[in-house]
Amino acid sequence: DVVESAQEALREAVDLGVKAERWEAVAQASRDLLDCTGVWDPRAAAEMLVLHQACTARAALEKVLMTALPLDSPERVALRKRNALDAGGALKSASVQRQIVDAYLSRASPAWRRLAPKFPLADLQASLAACGTHAVCLDLHETLHEAVLYLAVVRPEAAPSDDAAPPVVGRFLLDRAALARARKLAATVRDKQRRRHLDVGYHDDGAPPAHILLSLVKEVEGAALLGGALAAVEEALGEERLAGRSASSGAGGALVSLIIDRELESFPLEACGVLARCATARDFSLPLLHLRVSAAPNAGKGAADKSKLRFICDPRAEDRNGSNGTVARPEDFSTLCEAFETDMKSAADWGGVMGSEHIPSTGEFQRAMVQSRLFLYHGVGPLLAHAPPAAIATLNLEECHAAVLLDRAENEAAHRRQSKVDTRETAAVIALRSAWSTAALLSLRGCNSVATTQWHLDPATVHKRSVRLVKEGLLAGTGVAEAVSKHGAKLVLEWREACAVADKAEVATQDLEERFAASEERRAAAEAAGEAGEEPEQTEEGEEPEKVEEAQVEEARAAATAALEARDELDAAMGGIEAALCLVVYGVPTVSC
């Protein structure tokens, strides 16, 4: 009775909050209702988790938008006026001023149209069915006493019925010490990647970033953190879907849209557990994914028209033919502009600007993005370090179905120049250059899918990613999530399996060599005893002395060598685990040309 009374009060609070558009209150009430509902009503629990994430994401996304918009932007003025009316208690149904502001924002602001947080779960499932993806919602809630992870796996249903399997929901207590370790590892990876690519005098006597990143993956997928949730996701997806082929996307295995809390953004979730077997894209909320899918023709498949491909490559031609920090440049790689001219421009009809020709103006950045169906930024510094956020925040990018940002390949000289420029910028504007904030801003302006780098890499590796993702992936008709995972998380999974096979083969070979040596010693002892006319040493009754032939040892050595070669080939194909996992996708996973 107490639980039913609490549920009824919380449902009323959610309904009143939605009606009054008090999303902060809705976020709190929906999470409390989620706790009250639990596994007794999985569909209602999933709906509340989706609503909670949408309300939380709305606040974070609106903050990004307000930071990026120019002070004199009509859109920013309207948003500030609406917030002021809300703070004063104005109701939409009773306030004429608020109705006018809402009408203007709905007409003029793509961002406002994408901030709507409330849709029926059936509509969201229908959008998931359109692109053949499961939604895995993960939300982390921390208090002074515990860390709780909420999970909901929402299945795609074109026409949901009462007989359809309900969403899978769960609540998992996390080990706070393990969570702190994982956060420290994630921060260390990014810091080491930045320093080793920017500082020519950097000396690292600790573990390399690749080892730390692998430790992070193992920590996150362990039982203390996401192990239980990943097991539930694997059961919900089913082995048939994981091993099969998605009929709607053409991608091998399952498609998964990760709707995750921002506290989990720094973790390489795509490489953890069952997710490594899937083609995975992230998003900020499930309603935002629904709006993206609704805006993308054919759920994004073939939406990026090849006749409208635009690019900006190394805007200031800052990539020089030299090392990046302590990372040496391959002999067969010159500069980003030359490599783009050779490998990419001939693959399609690209329009855009290379920094080797001239420095693109802000207007050229804007035109390239607005006129594109696929926009490629292939540069040294982050996109929003070269194109002012205020210039991007006023664009309508609803015709841009995919943005690929292959950046963060800075060298020391470029970093020094940017550091001087940044003395005139606020910390909030500089923070917009993070992968999460940049993807959020482009998504709010209308872009349906954003692929971006998470940490610093050298220009040769960045260029190799662009060839694999754009030339061999998107332009060939492969969905963006599948193109990224093929040379990313799935390749890391194969490499980890190859490492396990190689380690097992080495242990087996060592064991066989030891047994062969013991066998040879016994044989030599027996021969010596025979020559001396002595009786050979007797074994225990019923025990036959083990005989290991040299041919068996050679066979084991050959198998171990083959396993090591296979592991090394995969490692070379990855370019290192830090290169394989550098890209992350936000938005519709099936967008392609």
C-alpha positions as CSV (number, residue, x, y, z in Angstrom):
1,D,0.0,0.0,0.0
2,V,2.8,2.4,0.9
3,V,4.6,1.7,-2.5
4,E,1.3,2.1,-4.4
5,S,0.7,5.5,-2.7
6,A,4.2,6.6,-3.5
7,Q,3.9,5.5,-7.1
8,E,0.6,7.4,-7.5
9,A,2.1,10.6,-6.0
10,L,5.2,10.4,-8.2
11,R,3.1,9.7,-11.4
12,E,1.1,12.8,-10.5
13,A,4.3,14.8,-10.0
14,V,5.7,13.6,-13.4
15,D,2.4,14.5,-15.2
16,L,2.2,18.0,-13.6
17,G,5.9,18.6,-14.3
18,V,5.5,17.6,-18.0
19,K,2.4,19.7,-18.3
20,A,4.2,22.8,-16.8
21,E,7.5,21.9,-18.6
22,R,9.4,21.9,-15.3
23,W,12.0,19.4,-16.6
24,E,14.3,19.5,-13.5
25,A,11.4,18.4,-11.3
26,V,10.4,15.8,-13.9
27,A,13.9,14.4,-13.9
28,Q,13.9,13.9,-10.1
29,A,10.3,12.5,-9.9
30,S,10.9,10.1,-12.8
31,R,14.0,8.7,-11.1
32,D,12.2,8.2,-7.8
33,L,9.4,6.5,-9.7
34,L,11.9,4.3,-11.4
35,D,13.1,3.1,-8.0
36,C,9.5,2.5,-6.9
37,T,8.6,0.6,-10.0
38,G,11.7,-1.6,-10.7
39,V,11.3,-5.0,-12.3
40,W,7.6,-5.3,-11.3
41,D,6.7,-3.2,-14.4
42,P,9.7,-3.2,-16.8
43,R,7.9,-1.1,-19.4
44,A,7.0,1.6,-17.0
45,A,10.5,1.5,-15.4
46,A,12.1,1.8,-18.9
47,E,9.9,4.7,-19.7
48,M,10.8,6.5,-16.5
49,L,14.6,6.0,-17.1
50,V,14.2,7.3,-20.7
51,L,12.4,10.3,-19.4
52,H,14.9,10.9,-16.6
53,Q,17.8,10.8,-19.1
54,A,16.0,13.0,-21.5
55,C,15.4,15.7,-18.9
56,T,19.0,15.5,-17.6
57,A,20.4,15.7,-21.2
58,R,18.1,18.6,-22.0
59,A,19.6,20.7,-19.2
60,A,23.2,19.9,-20.3
61,L,22.5,20.5,-24.0
62,E,20.8,23.8,-23.3
63,K,23.9,24.9,-21.3
64,V,26.1,24.0,-24.3
65,L,23.8,26.0,-26.6
66,M,23.7,29.1,-24.4
67,T,27.5,29.1,-24.1
68,A,28.0,28.8,-27.8
69,L,25.4,31.3,-29.0
70,P,26.5,35.0,-29.6
71,L,25.3,37.4,-27.0
72,D,23.2,39.3,-29.5
73,S,21.6,36.2,-31.1
74,P,17.8,36.4,-31.2
75,E,17.7,32.7,-30.4
76,R,19.7,33.3,-27.2
77,V,17.6,36.3,-26.2
78,A,14.4,34.2,-26.7
79,L,15.9,31.4,-24.6
80,R,16.9,33.7,-21.8
81,K,13.5,35.4,-21.8
82,R,11.8,32.0,-21.6
83,N,14.0,30.9,-18.7
84,A,13.2,34.2,-16.9
85,L,9.4,33.6,-17.5
86,D,9.9,30.0,-16.1
87,A,11.7,31.3,-13.0
88,G,8.8,33.7,-12.4
89,G,6.3,30.8,-12.5
90,A,4.7,31.6,-15.9
91,L,2.7,28.8,-17.3
92,K,2.5,28.2,-21.0
93,S,-1.2,28.0,-21.0
94,A,-1.6,31.3,-19.2
95,S,1.3,33.4,-20.3
96,V,1.0,35.1,-23.7
97,Q,4.7,36.1,-23.7
98,R,5.7,32.5,-23.2
99,Q,3.5,31.3,-26.0
100,I,5.1,34.0,-28.3
101,V,8.6,32.9,-27.3
102,D,7.8,29.2,-27.8
103,A,6.3,29.9,-31.2
104,Y,9.4,31.8,-32.3
105,L,11.8,29.1,-31.0
106,S,9.8,26.3,-32.6
107,R,9.9,28.1,-36.0
108,A,13.5,29.5,-36.0
109,S,15.6,27.2,-33.8
110,P,16.6,23.7,-34.9
111,A,18.1,23.3,-31.4
112,W,14.8,24.0,-29.7
113,R,13.0,21.5,-31.8
114,R,15.6,18.9,-30.7
115,L,15.3,19.5,-27.0
116,A,11.8,18.0,-26.7
117,P,12.2,15.3,-24.0
118,K,8.8,13.5,-23.9
119,F,7.6,11.0,-26.4
120,P,5.6,7.8,-26.0
121,L,7.8,4.7,-25.7
122,A,6.0,3.1,-28.6
123,D,7.1,6.0,-30.9
124,L,10.7,5.6,-29.7
125,Q,10.6,1.8,-30.4
126,A,9.3,2.5,-33.9
127,S,12.3,4.8,-34.6
128,L,14.6,2.1,-33.2
129,A,13.0,-0.4,-35.6
130,A,13.5,2.0,-38.6
131,C,17.3,1.7,-38.2
132,G,17.3,-1.8,-36.6
133,T,19.0,-0.8,-33.4
134,H,18.5,-1.7,-29.7
135,A,18.8,1.2,-27.2
136,V,20.9,0.4,-24.1
137,C,20.2,3.1,-21.6
138,L,22.8,3.4,-18.8
139,D,22.5,6.1,-16.1
140,L,24.9,6.5,-13.2
141,H,23.5,8.0,-9.9
142,E,25.9,8.7,-7.1
143,T,25.2,9.7,-3.5
144,L,27.5,10.1,-0.5
145,H,26.9,6.4,0.3
146,E,26.6,4.5,-2.9
147,A,26.9,4.5,-6.7
148,V,24.0,3.0,-8.6
149,L,23.8,2.1,-12.3
150,Y,20.3,1.9,-13.9
151,L,19.9,-0.1,-17.0
152,A,17.1,-0.4,-19.6
153,V,17.4,-2.3,-22.9
154,V,14.7,-1.0,-25.2
155,R,13.9,-3.3,-28.1
156,P,13.0,-2.1,-31.6
157,E,9.3,-2.7,-32.3
158,A,7.8,-1.3,-35.5
159,A,4.3,-1.9,-34.1
160,P,4.5,-2.7,-30.4
161,S,1.9,-5.2,-29.1
162,D,1.0,-6.7,-25.8
163,D,2.7,-9.9,-26.8
164,A,6.0,-8.2,-27.5
165,A,8.9,-8.9,-25.0
166,P,9.1,-6.0,-22.5
167,P,12.3,-4.0,-22.0
168,V,15.0,-5.4,-19.8
169,V,15.6,-3.3,-16.7
170,G,18.1,-3.5,-13.9
171,R,19.7,-1.7,-11.0
172,F,23.3,-2.4,-10.1
173,L,25.4,-1.3,-7.1
174,L,28.9,-0.3,-8.3
175,D,32.1,-0.5,-6.3
176,R,33.0,3.1,-5.6
177,A,36.8,2.3,-5.3
178,A,36.7,0.6,-8.7
179,L,34.8,3.6,-10.2
180,A,37.4,6.0,-8.9
181,R,40.2,3.8,-10.4
182,A,38.5,3.7,-13.7
183,R,38.1,7.5,-13.8
184,K,41.8,8.0,-12.9
185,L,42.8,5.6,-15.7
186,A,40.6,7.4,-18.2
187,A,42.1,10.8,-17.3
188,T,45.6,9.3,-17.4
189,V,45.1,8.0,-21.0
190,R,44.0,11.3,-22.3
191,D,46.7,13.2,-20.5
192,K,49.5,10.9,-21.7
193,Q,48.1,11.0,-25.3
194,R,48.1,14.8,-25.2
195,R,51.6,15.1,-23.7
196,R,53.4,12.6,-25.8
197,H,52.0,14.2,-29.0
198,L,52.7,17.8,-28.0
199,D,55.8,17.9,-25.9
200,V,59.1,17.0,-27.7
201,G,60.8,16.7,-24.3
202,Y,58.2,14.4,-22.7
203,H,59.7,11.5,-20.9
204,D,57.3,8.8,-19.6
205,D,58.8,6.2,-17.4
206,G,55.4,4.7,-16.6
207,A,53.1,2.4,-18.4
208,P,52.3,3.4,-22.0
209,P,48.8,4.7,-22.9
210,A,47.9,1.4,-24.7
211,H,48.5,-0.6,-21.5
212,I,46.6,1.8,-19.4
213,L,43.7,1.8,-21.9
214,L,43.5,-2.0,-21.9
215,S,43.5,-1.9,-18.1
216,L,40.7,0.6,-18.2
217,V,38.6,-1.7,-20.5
218,K,39.2,-4.6,-18.2
219,E,38.3,-2.5,-15.1
220,V,35.0,-1.2,-16.7
221,E,33.8,-4.5,-17.9
222,G,34.7,-6.2,-14.6
223,A,32.2,-7.4,-12.0
224,A,32.8,-4.4,-9.8
225,L,31.5,-2.0,-12.4
226,L,29.6,-2.9,-15.6
227,G,29.9,-6.7,-15.5
228,G,26.4,-7.3,-14.3
229,A,24.8,-4.8,-16.7
230,L,26.8,-6.1,-19.7
231,A,25.6,-9.7,-18.9
232,A,22.0,-8.4,-18.9
233,V,22.5,-6.7,-22.2
234,E,24.0,-9.8,-23.7
235,E,21.0,-11.9,-22.6
236,A,18.6,-9.3,-23.9
237,L,20.3,-9.1,-27.4
238,G,20.5,-12.9,-27.7
239,E,23.2,-14.9,-29.3
240,E,21.4,-15.2,-32.6
241,R,21.3,-11.4,-33.1
242,L,24.9,-11.0,-31.9
243,A,26.2,-13.6,-34.3
244,G,23.8,-12.9,-37.2
245,R,23.3,-10.0,-39.6
246,S,20.9,-7.1,-39.2
247,A,18.4,-7.2,-42.0
248,S,17.7,-3.5,-41.9
249,S,21.3,-2.2,-41.6
250,G,23.3,-4.9,-43.4
251,A,25.7,-4.7,-40.5
252,G,27.3,-7.9,-39.1
253,G,25.9,-8.5,-35.6
254,A,23.7,-6.2,-33.6
255,L,23.3,-2.5,-33.8
256,V,23.3,-0.7,-30.4
257,S,22.5,2.9,-29.5
258,L,24.2,3.7,-26.2
259,I,22.2,6.3,-24.2
260,I,24.6,7.0,-21.4
261,D,25.1,9.4,-18.5
262,R,27.8,12.0,-19.0
263,E,29.7,10.5,-16.1
264,L,30.2,7.4,-18.2
265,E,31.4,9.4,-21.3
266,S,35.1,9.0,-20.6
267,F,35.0,5.2,-20.6
268,P,35.6,3.2,-23.8
269,L,32.3,1.4,-23.4
270,E,32.3,0.3,-27.1
271,A,35.2,-2.1,-26.3
272,C,33.7,-3.6,-23.1
273,G,32.1,-7.0,-22.9
274,V,29.2,-7.7,-25.3
275,L,29.3,-4.2,-26.8
276,A,32.6,-5.0,-28.5
277,R,30.6,-7.5,-30.7
278,C,28.1,-4.8,-31.8
279,A,28.2,-1.8,-34.0
280,T,27.7,1.0,-31.5
281,A,26.8,4.6,-31.5
282,R,26.1,6.9,-28.6
283,D,23.5,9.5,-28.1
284,F,22.4,12.0,-25.5
285,S,18.8,10.8,-25.0
286,L,16.4,8.4,-26.7
287,P,14.0,11.2,-27.7
288,L,16.8,13.0,-29.5
289,L,17.7,9.8,-31.4
290,H,14.0,9.5,-32.3
291,L,14.0,13.0,-33.7
292,R,17.2,12.3,-35.6
293,V,15.8,9.2,-37.2
294,S,12.6,11.0,-38.1
295,A,14.6,13.7,-39.9
296,A,16.9,11.3,-41.8
297,P,15.6,9.8,-45.0
298,N,15.5,6.0,-44.8
299,A,16.9,6.1,-41.3
300,G,20.1,7.6,-42.7
301,K,21.0,4.8,-45.1
302,G,22.2,6.5,-48.3
303,A,21.1,9.9,-46.9
304,A,24.6,11.5,-47.4
305,D,24.3,12.5,-51.0
306,K,27.7,12.0,-52.7
307,S,27.2,15.1,-54.8
308,K,27.2,17.3,-51.7
309,L,30.4,16.3,-49.9
310,R,32.3,19.1,-48.2
311,F,35.6,19.3,-46.3
312,I,38.0,21.5,-44.5
313,C,41.6,20.1,-44.3
314,D,44.2,21.5,-41.9
315,P,42.9,25.1,-42.0
316,R,46.3,26.8,-41.2
317,A,48.5,24.1,-42.8
318,E,50.1,23.6,-39.4
319,D,51.0,20.0,-40.0
320,R,54.7,20.0,-40.9
321,N,56.8,17.1,-42.2
322,G,58.2,16.3,-38.7
323,S,57.5,14.4,-35.5
324,N,54.5,15.2,-33.2
325,G,56.1,15.4,-29.8
326,T,57.8,12.1,-29.1
327,V,55.9,10.3,-31.9
328,A,57.9,9.9,-35.1
329,R,56.3,10.4,-38.5
330,P,56.2,7.4,-40.8
331,E,58.5,7.8,-43.8
332,D,55.7,7.2,-46.3
333,F,53.5,10.1,-44.9
334,S,54.1,13.7,-45.8
335,T,51.4,16.1,-44.5
336,L,47.7,16.0,-43.9
337,C,47.0,18.2,-47.0
338,E,49.1,16.2,-49.3
339,A,47.7,12.9,-48.0
340,F,44.1,14.2,-48.4
341,E,44.8,15.3,-51.9
342,T,46.3,11.9,-52.8
343,D,44.0,9.5,-51.0
344,M,40.6,11.2,-50.5
345,K,39.9,13.9,-53.1
346,S,40.0,11.4,-55.9
347,A,37.6,9.0,-54.2
348,A,34.6,11.4,-54.7
349,D,33.5,14.8,-55.8
350,W,34.7,16.8,-52.8
351,G,34.2,20.6,-52.4
352,G,36.1,22.5,-49.7
353,V,39.2,24.2,-48.7
354,M,42.7,23.0,-47.8
355,G,45.0,25.1,-45.6
356,S,47.8,24.7,-48.1
357,E,45.8,26.8,-50.5
358,H,44.6,29.5,-48.0
359,I,43.2,29.8,-44.5
360,P,39.5,29.3,-44.7
361,S,37.4,32.2,-43.4
362,T,34.5,31.8,-40.9
363,G,32.1,32.1,-43.8
364,E,33.8,29.3,-45.7
365,F,33.5,27.1,-42.7
366,Q,29.8,27.9,-42.4
367,R,29.1,27.4,-46.1
368,A,30.9,24.1,-46.2
369,M,28.8,22.8,-43.3
370,V,25.4,24.2,-44.4
371,Q,25.8,23.0,-48.0
372,S,27.0,19.5,-47.1
373,R,25.2,16.1,-46.6
374,L,28.5,14.7,-45.4
375,F,31.0,17.2,-43.8
376,L,34.6,16.1,-43.1
377,Y,36.9,18.2,-40.9
378,H,40.4,16.8,-41.3
379,G,42.7,18.9,-39.2
380,V,45.3,19.5,-36.6
381,G,43.4,21.3,-33.8
382,P,39.7,20.8,-32.7
383,L,37.0,22.1,-35.1
384,L,35.8,24.7,-32.6
385,A,39.4,26.1,-32.2
386,H,39.4,27.1,-35.9
387,A,35.7,27.9,-36.4
388,P,34.3,30.1,-33.6
389,P,31.5,28.3,-31.6
390,A,29.3,31.4,-32.0
391,A,29.5,31.0,-35.8
392,I,28.5,27.3,-35.7
393,A,25.8,27.8,-33.1
394,T,23.6,29.9,-35.4
395,L,23.6,27.5,-38.4
396,N,20.8,25.3,-39.5
397,L,22.5,21.9,-40.2
398,E,19.3,19.8,-40.7
399,E,20.5,18.9,-44.2
400,C,23.9,17.7,-42.9
401,H,23.3,14.1,-42.1
402,A,26.8,13.2,-41.0
403,A,29.8,15.2,-39.7
404,V,33.2,13.4,-39.4
405,L,35.6,15.3,-37.2
406,L,39.1,13.8,-37.5
407,D,41.2,16.3,-35.5
408,R,43.3,16.5,-32.3
409,A,46.5,15.9,-34.3
410,E,48.3,19.0,-32.9
411,N,52.0,19.5,-32.8
412,E,53.9,21.6,-30.4
413,A,54.1,24.7,-32.6
414,A,50.3,24.6,-33.3
415,H,49.6,24.1,-29.6
416,R,51.7,27.2,-28.7
417,R,49.9,29.3,-31.2
418,Q,46.5,28.1,-30.0
419,S,47.5,28.7,-26.4
420,K,48.2,32.4,-27.1
421,V,44.9,32.8,-28.9
422,D,43.1,31.1,-26.0
423,T,44.2,33.8,-23.6
424,R,41.3,35.9,-25.0
425,E,38.7,33.1,-24.6
426,T,36.7,32.1,-21.6
427,A,37.1,28.7,-20.0
428,A,33.5,27.8,-20.9
429,V,34.1,28.4,-24.6
430,I,37.3,26.4,-24.6
431,A,35.5,23.6,-22.9
432,L,33.2,23.4,-25.9
433,R,36.1,21.8,-27.9
434,S,35.7,18.5,-26.0
435,A,34.3,15.6,-28.1
436,W,31.1,15.5,-26.1
437,S,30.4,19.2,-26.3
438,T,31.2,19.5,-30.0
439,A,29.0,16.6,-30.8
440,A,26.3,18.1,-28.7
441,L,26.4,21.5,-30.5
442,L,26.4,20.0,-34.0
443,S,23.5,17.6,-33.0
444,L,21.5,20.5,-31.6
445,R,22.0,22.5,-34.9
446,G,20.5,19.5,-36.8
447,C,23.3,17.1,-37.7
448,N,22.0,13.5,-37.5
449,S,25.3,11.7,-36.9
450,V,28.7,12.9,-35.6
451,A,31.9,10.9,-35.5
452,T,34.8,12.5,-33.7
453,T,38.1,11.7,-32.1
454,Q,38.3,11.4,-28.3
455,W,42.1,12.1,-27.7
456,H,45.3,13.2,-29.4
457,L,46.8,11.2,-32.2
458,D,49.5,11.8,-34.7
459,P,48.5,13.0,-38.2
460,A,49.4,9.8,-40.0
461,T,47.0,7.8,-37.7
462,V,44.3,10.4,-38.1
463,H,44.6,10.2,-41.8
464,K,44.5,6.4,-41.8
465,R,41.2,6.6,-39.7
466,S,39.7,9.0,-42.3
467,V,40.5,6.6,-45.2
468,R,39.0,3.7,-43.4
469,L,35.9,5.5,-42.1
470,V,35.1,7.8,-45.0
471,K,36.6,6.3,-48.2
472,E,36.3,2.6,-47.4
473,G,33.2,3.0,-45.1
474,L,30.7,5.7,-45.6
475,L,31.3,6.3,-49.3
476,A,31.0,2.5,-49.9
477,G,27.6,2.5,-48.3
478,T,28.6,1.2,-44.8
479,G,26.8,2.7,-41.9
480,V,28.9,5.0,-39.7
481,A,28.7,2.8,-36.6
482,E,29.6,-0.3,-38.5
483,A,32.5,1.5,-40.3
484,V,33.9,2.7,-37.0
485,S,33.5,-0.5,-35.0
486,K,35.0,-2.7,-37.9
487,H,38.4,-1.0,-37.4
488,G,37.8,-0.2,-33.8
489,A,36.1,-2.1,-31.0
490,K,35.6,-5.3,-33.1
491,L,39.3,-5.3,-34.1
492,V,40.3,-4.8,-30.5
493,L,38.1,-7.8,-29.5
494,E,39.8,-9.9,-32.1
495,W,43.2,-8.7,-30.9
496,R,42.4,-9.5,-27.3
497,E,41.2,-13.0,-28.3
498,A,44.5,-13.4,-30.3
499,C,46.5,-12.3,-27.2
500,A,44.7,-14.9,-25.1
501,V,45.4,-17.6,-27.7
502,A,49.1,-16.6,-28.0
503,D,49.5,-16.5,-24.2
504,K,47.9,-20.0,-23.9
505,A,50.2,-21.3,-26.7
506,E,53.3,-19.9,-25.0
507,V,52.4,-21.6,-21.7
508,A,51.6,-24.9,-23.4
509,T,54.9,-24.7,-25.3
510,Q,56.9,-24.0,-22.2
511,D,55.2,-26.9,-20.4
512,L,55.9,-29.3,-23.2
513,E,59.5,-28.2,-23.4
514,E,59.9,-28.9,-19.7
515,R,58.3,-32.3,-20.0
516,F,60.5,-33.1,-23.0
517,A,63.6,-32.1,-21.0
518,A,62.5,-34.4,-18.2
519,S,61.8,-37.2,-20.6
520,E,65.3,-36.8,-22.2
521,E,66.9,-36.8,-18.7
522,R,65.1,-40.1,-17.9
523,R,66.2,-41.6,-21.2
524,A,69.8,-40.6,-20.7
525,A,69.8,-41.9,-17.2
526,A,68.4,-45.3,-18.4
527,E,71.1,-45.5,-21.1
528,A,73.8,-44.7,-18.6
529,A,72.5,-47.3,-16.2
530,G,72.5,-49.9,-19.0
531,E,76.0,-49.2,-20.0
532,A,77.2,-49.6,-16.3
533,G,75.3,-52.9,-16.0
534,E,72.9,-51.4,-13.4
535,E,69.2,-51.8,-13.2
536,P,67.4,-48.7,-14.5
537,E,65.4,-46.6,-12.0
538,Q,61.9,-48.1,-11.5
539,T,58.8,-46.0,-11.6
540,E,55.9,-46.4,-9.2
541,E,53.7,-49.4,-9.8
542,G,51.3,-48.9,-12.7
543,E,52.9,-45.6,-13.7
544,E,54.3,-45.4,-17.2
545,P,57.2,-42.9,-17.7
546,E,56.0,-40.0,-19.9
547,K,57.5,-39.8,-23.3
548,V,57.5,-36.6,-25.2
549,E,58.9,-36.6,-28.7
550,E,60.9,-33.7,-30.2
551,A,58.4,-33.5,-33.0
552,Q,55.6,-32.6,-30.5
553,V,57.8,-29.8,-29.1
554,E,58.5,-28.4,-32.6
555,E,54.8,-28.5,-33.4
556,A,53.9,-26.6,-30.3
557,R,56.6,-24.0,-31.0
558,A,55.3,-23.6,-34.6
559,A,51.7,-23.1,-33.2
560,A,53.0,-20.5,-30.7
561,T,54.9,-18.7,-33.4
562,A,51.8,-18.6,-35.6
563,A,49.7,-17.3,-32.7
564,L,52.2,-14.6,-32.0
565,E,52.3,-13.6,-35.6
566,A,48.5,-13.4,-35.8
567,R,48.4,-11.2,-32.7
568,D,51.1,-8.9,-34.1
569,E,49.3,-8.6,-37.4
570,L,46.1,-7.5,-35.6
571,D,48.1,-5.1,-33.5
572,A,49.6,-3.6,-36.7
573,A,46.1,-3.4,-38.3
574,M,44.8,-1.5,-35.2
575,G,47.8,0.8,-35.0
576,G,47.6,0.3,-31.3
577,I,44.5,0.0,-29.1
578,E,44.6,3.8,-28.5
579,A,44.3,4.4,-32.2
580,A,41.6,1.8,-32.7
581,L,39.4,3.2,-29.9
582,C,40.0,6.9,-30.7
583,L,36.7,7.4,-32.7
584,V,33.3,7.6,-31.1
585,V,29.9,8.1,-32.9
586,Y,27.0,10.1,-31.7
587,G,23.6,9.9,-33.4
588,V,21.9,7.6,-36.0
589,P,24.2,4.6,-36.4
590,T,23.1,3.7,-40.0
591,V,23.9,7.0,-41.8
592,S,25.9,6.4,-45.0
593,C,26.3,7.6,-48.6
